[in-house]
Amino acid sequence: MLPTLGAYEVSLIVIVSVNVMLALSLNIITGLCGQVSLGHAAFFGVGAYAAAVLGNLGVPFLVVLPLAGLVGCLLGLLVGLASLRVRADFLAITTMGVGFVFVGFVRKQNWLGAEMGLSNIPDHGLGDAGFVGVCLALVVAIALLSAYIKRSWLGFGFATVADDEDTSRTLGIDVAAYKLTAFVVGTFLAGVAGATYAYFTRFLIPGAFGFGVSISILAMVIVGGVGSIWGVIVAAVALTLLPEFIRVVNDYKIFIYGVLLVLTMRLSPGGLAGLVGQLSASRAEMPPRSAGAQP
Amino acid sequence: MNVLTLEAISVRFGGIAALTSVGMTLKQGELLGLIGPNGAGKTTLLRTVIGVVRPTQGRVVLRGDDVTPLSVDMRARRGIALTHQIVKPFRSMTVLDNVVFAAGHAKTGNVLRALGTRSRSEETQRARQLLELVGIDRYADANPNALPLGALKRLEVARALATDPKILLLDEPLAGLNHIEAERLADTFVRLNADGVTMVLIEHNLGQVARICPRVVVLDNGKKIGEGATRDMLSDPAVVAAYIGKEVAHA
């Protein structure tokens, strides 16, 4: 028999699920395809607001989920088109700008609640257990999709685009198509995460999709290990739960995220996954100890 | 039959003319040498053929089709492959995966097809054969960062061959190799050419060019100054003055 979940446990599971979805979605763009995005919260927000509007129009929750994803990936397609024109560091600035534009736009739109926020988002109608089930199913589905993409020839192509675009082209890779695909898939999933978040909180304010959120998502990807699916999941879970369980971490959340980013870049650029890989490799290289070995 | 025709190719970088009205043809099954002193425009010409450099004038015609407006990847998918003068392996993957990826060109040419396929067994088998062909199969599982330059040059060749090219453009593949390595790799080109691969070889090692290329095109200062049988060209006074003469003068 399943244990009954309290409101706190439900909220923890949902927020962890949303963050894992967001981190995995950014991992497709940044981790697998090498396109740095500092504005991922914008796609999350577009999905959330689209879900709120569609929900208020009477569209059922399970239909809203893919529709919100589509709205998210429409914006993703536009930003992806911009990515074709700019190199990595300029893309980071461009996506950061998109994040600010999104928040600035929503703040001035009365039909989206402006500064006061958008409330009256309808209930999903699934009950707590049903909603948690949907969240966990989405996490599993997105993790499996990420793993599939990584092992497919598309993921192989992403890896070469991330490594060296020009050389990929000379091997027949349509770099533009690969980048756009990464943006479309990643931002679709961010839109779905946004819809999940909107139906959970049932109240949206622009500040929930600001620059700090984009950096938090990026921190989960980098600390977990860019491109590593299990590493990103572990980092997303840990970085979401730590502030919940350790008060001082919550008080200094952005500070600690910043320190973790710097330490990861300095000590293990491959993140958690890279660290584990190095440790396994060094263990494999160690000669086995024989019983009679002299010190 | 001409597989490649360059019609009056001119390239300008700002105010500098890198190539001026260069024309040449490449026949099916040919191993053509492209020689000339440093700065002659040889690399620019090959980069114009693959599409990295856009000509300000002229046309690149592949098997009768004008491919000048096509992008680099489209030309690569039509069968033009390039090995880089400065080696450019994918450093995030093993030597074997570098070649496996290139061997999967039929799957990676379209993103939907790429998404729908996972099996790499055929490509892995082909990649191992190519690594063996160029003599670096012992490095298959190594990261390119761990390889000596000679092996990286061979990796460039194996990766280009994996795309099943109609034309293989080799940009100084022997540079930086010792005499034995250079001779061995040059022999590999002869074997590949005998198997039907059409090639253009840029090389400063004129001894190897004379040994393996029956015909050469000579560039100097962005202009074609000669074309013909290699033995004849290497003793042509204009070529000697432009190329060998300059080196002798500097020696």
Interface residues (C-beta under 8 A of the other chain):
Chain A: Y148 I149 R151 S152 W153 L154 F156 G157 A159 T160 A162 D163 D164 D166 T167 S168 R169 T170 L171 G172 I173 D174 V175 A177 Y178 T181
Chain B: I50 V52 S71 V72 D73 A76 R77 A81 L82 H84 K88 F90 R91 S92 M93 D97 F101 A102 G104 H105 K107 T108 G109 N110 V111 R113 A114 L115 G116 T117 R118 R120 R159 T163
